[in-house]
Amino acid sequence: MSVRNHAVMSCLVLVLFVAGPAATAAAVGKIPPEVVNQAAADGTVLVLVGLKVPWQMESTLTQETMRAQREAIFSVQSQLLAELAGRKFKVVRRFEQVPGIALEVGADALAELAHSETVTNVVLDRPGTRLDGVAPERRALASLTTQDKVPWQLFNRAASDGTVLVLAGLRVPWQREDKLNDNLVALQRDAILGAQKYILAELAGTHYRVTRLYRQIPGIALRVGPDALKVLEESPAITNVVPDRPVSSTK
């Protein structure tokens, strides 16, 4: 591994170690291997960053709600840029209509994106493949919403071994509990439990077993077969799926 590649990976691994195991599904799933590899090869990488903003197509909104949505997008973009202060990054484009932002980032900024609570996902931006006649906002939306939730390696492993251990991120508005009052903590935990019940109902009839239910983190740990993986890939309740490690027993 090159020195540059090692620096990128070390930065990301350190972030995940500090964040703790329960946050691994959300953090690792945000940064696909191709993004890390591109940053390692070139020192920086062009990315499209999805942002945690309640969003609807503008064609379904009134003028007032459309204006409020654009203001919310701008506010979260500004919040993320404040989080990236001091890191190596450059703004390529701020989108008005889409909850995202285009950036050129180095390893330190990439690590910040991995654990930022304002970020939903990160994908490679490929300016060389822009489609003629397609607005940048539409292209960004397409890129940010078509990323595979389940890496192909997991499907291969499930097909080879029969089942695979995974951590699945759940689509639940979330903040760290130390930032919430008791009422909001209870509501957030109820929302997490509701999403867990929803996905388990979707998995009915497939090969799966629950290994851990989280209360404070929007996620669930499962052992699943290929049929259950397919359900996770297509479920609207799932944000991302990453490999889990078996719990080691210490004597």
C-alpha positions in Angstrom: 0.0 0.0 0.0 1.4 3.4 -1.0 2.0 6.1 1.6 -0.9 8.2 0.2 -3.3 5.2 0.2 -2.2 4.4 3.8 -2.9 8.0 4.9 -6.4 8.0 3.4 -7.3 4.6 5.0 -5.7 5.5 8.3 -7.8 8.7 8.5 -11.0 6.8 7.9 -10.2 4.0 10.2 -9.4 6.4 13.0 -12.7 8.1 12.6 -14.6 4.8 12.7 -12.6 3.6 15.7 -13.5 6.8 17.7 -17.1 6.7 16.5 -17.6 3.2 17.9 -18.9 -0.1 16.4 -22.5 0.9 16.5 -21.8 3.7 14.0 -19.8 1.6 11.6 -22.8 0.7 9.3 -23.6 4.4 8.8 -20.1 5.6 8.4 -18.5 2.9 6.2 -21.6 2.8 4.0 -21.3 6.5 3.2 -17.9 6.1 1.6 -17.7 3.5 -1.2 -14.3 1.9 -1.8 -14.1 3.5 -5.3 -14.1 7.0 -3.6 -11.4 6.0 -1.1 -9.3 4.5 -3.9 -9.7 7.6 -6.1 -8.6 9.8 -3.2 -5.6 7.5 -2.5 -4.5 7.6 -6.1 -4.9 11.4 -6.8 -4.8 13.0 -3.3 -8.2 14.5 -3.8 -11.5 13.2 -5.3 -14.6 14.8 -6.8 -17.7 13.7 -4.9 -21.4 14.3 -4.8 -22.5 14.5 -1.1 -26.1 13.7 -0.2 -27.5 15.7 2.7 -30.0 14.9 5.4 -32.8 17.3 4.5 -36.5 16.3 4.3 -37.1 16.6 0.5 -39.8 16.3 -2.2 -39.8 16.9 -5.9 -40.4 20.6 -6.5 -43.2 19.8 -8.9 -45.2 18.5 -5.9 -44.7 21.7 -3.8 -46.3 25.1 -3.5 -44.2 28.2 -4.0 -44.0 28.7 -0.3 -42.9 25.1 0.6 -40.5 25.0 -2.4 -38.8 28.2 -1.0 -38.7 26.7 2.5 -37.1 23.5 1.1 -34.5 25.4 -0.8 -33.7 27.4 2.3 -33.3 24.1 4.3 -31.0 22.7 1.7 -28.8 25.9 1.7 -28.8 25.8 5.6 -27.5 22.2 5.7 -25.0 22.9 3.0 -23.6 25.7 5.1 -23.6 23.5 8.2 -21.5 20.9 6.4 -19.1 23.4 5.1 -18.6 24.7 8.6 -17.8 21.1 9.7 -15.2 20.8 7.0 -13.4 24.0 8.0 -9.7 23.4 8.3 -9.9 20.3 6.1 -8.7 20.0 2.5 -11.8 20.6 0.3 -13.2 22.9 -2.4 -16.8 23.6 -3.3 -17.5 22.6 -6.9 -21.3 23.3 -6.9 -24.1 24.1 -4.4 -27.4 22.7 -5.6 -30.7 24.6 -5.0 -33.2 21.9 -5.8 -31.4 18.8 -4.6 -30.3 18.0 -1.0 -26.7 17.7 -2.0 -23.4 19.4 -2.7 -20.5 18.8 -5.1 -17.1 18.9 -3.6 -13.4 18.1 -4.3 -12.0 16.6 -1.0 -8.8 15.3 0.4 -8.5 12.4 2.9 -9.2 14.5 6.0 -12.4 16.0 4.5 -13.4 12.5 3.4 -13.1 11.2 6.9 -15.2 14.1 8.2 -17.9 13.3 5.7 -17.8 9.7 6.9 -19.1 10.5 10.3 -21.0 13.8 9.7 -24.6 13.6 10.9 -25.6 15.9 8.0 -24.4 13.4 5.3 -26.5 10.6 4.0 -24.1 9.2 1.3 -21.1 10.1 -0.8 -20.6 9.0 -4.5 -18.0 9.7 -7.1 -18.7 12.7 -9.3 -17.7 12.1 -12.9 -17.6 15.4 -14.7 -16.3 13.7 -17.8 -19.5 11.7 -18.2 -22.0 14.6 -17.9 -25.0 14.1 -20.2 -25.8 16.8 -22.7 -29.1 18.5 -21.9 -29.3 17.1 -18.4 -29.4 19.8 -15.7 -26.7 19.4 -13.0 -29.4 19.1 -10.3 -31.1 16.2 -12.1 -27.7 14.5 -12.7 -26.8 14.9 -9.0 -30.1 13.5 -7.8 -29.8 10.5 -10.1 -26.3 9.8 -8.9 -27.1 10.2 -5.2 -30.2 8.0 -5.3 -29.0 5.1 -7.5 -26.0 4.0 -5.4 -26.3 0.3 -4.5 -27.4 -0.2 -0.9 -25.8 -3.7 -0.8 -22.3 -4.1 -2.1 -22.0 -6.9 -4.7 -19.3 -8.6 -2.5 -22.0 -9.3 0.1 -24.2 -11.0 -2.5 -21.2 -13.1 -3.6 -20.4 -14.1 0.0 -24.1 -15.0 0.8 -24.3 -17.1 -2.4 -21.0 -18.9 -1.4 -21.6 -19.3 2.3 -25.4 -19.4 2.4 -25.7 -16.5 4.8 -23.7 -13.4 5.8 -23.5 -11.1 8.8 -24.6 -7.5 8.0 -25.3 -4.2 9.6 -28.2 -2.4 8.0 -28.7 1.4 8.3 -32.3 2.5 8.7 -34.0 5.5 7.2 -34.8 7.4 10.4 -34.2 11.1 11.2 -31.4 10.9 13.9 -29.3 12.9 16.2 -27.0 11.9 19.1 -29.0 11.5 22.2 -26.9 13.9 24.2 -28.3 16.7 21.9 -31.9 15.8 22.6 -34.3 16.3 25.6 -36.0 13.3 27.2 -39.1 13.6 25.1 -37.2 13.7 21.8 -35.0 10.7 22.9 -38.1 8.7 23.5 -39.6 9.7 20.1 -36.3 8.9 18.3 -36.1 5.5 20.0 -39.7 4.7 19.1 -39.0 5.7 15.4 -35.9 3.4 15.4 -38.0 0.5 16.8 -40.7 1.2 14.3 -38.3 1.0 11.4 -36.8 -2.2 12.8 -40.2 -3.8 13.0 -41.0 -2.6 9.4 -37.9 -4.2 7.9 -38.5 -7.4 9.9 -42.0 -7.6 8.5 -40.5 -7.1 5.0 -38.1 -10.0 5.6 -40.9 -12.4 6.6 -40.5 -15.6 4.6 -36.8 -15.1 3.8 -33.7 -16.6 5.4 -32.6 -14.2 8.2 -31.9 -14.0 11.9 -31.6 -10.9 14.1 -28.3 -10.7 15.9 -28.6 -7.3 17.5 -31.3 -4.6 17.8 -30.0 -1.1 18.5 -32.0 1.4 20.6 -29.9 4.5 20.2 -28.6 4.0 16.6 -30.8 3.7 13.4 -29.6 0.3 12.5 -30.1 -3.5 12.9 -27.6 -6.4 12.8 -28.7 -9.5 10.9 -27.5 -12.8 9.5 -29.1 -13.0 6.1 -29.3 -15.2 3.0 -29.4 -14.1 -0.6 -33.2 -13.7 -0.6 -33.1 -11.4 2.5 -30.3 -9.4 1.0 -32.4 -8.7 -2.1 -35.2 -7.5 0.2 -32.7 -5.1 2.0 -31.5 -3.8 -1.4 -35.0 -2.9 -2.5 -36.5 -1.7 0.9 -37.3 2.0 1.3 -36.5 1.6 5.0 -32.9 0.8 4.4 -30.1 3.4 3.7 -27.1 1.1 3.4 -25.8 -2.4 4.2 -22.2 -3.3 5.3 -20.5 -6.4 6.5 -20.7 -7.2 10.2 -18.1 -9.1 12.2 -19.1 -11.9 14.6 -19.0 -10.9 18.3 -15.8 -12.4 19.7 -16.1 -14.1 23.1 -13.4 -13.5 25.6 -12.7 -16.0 28.3 
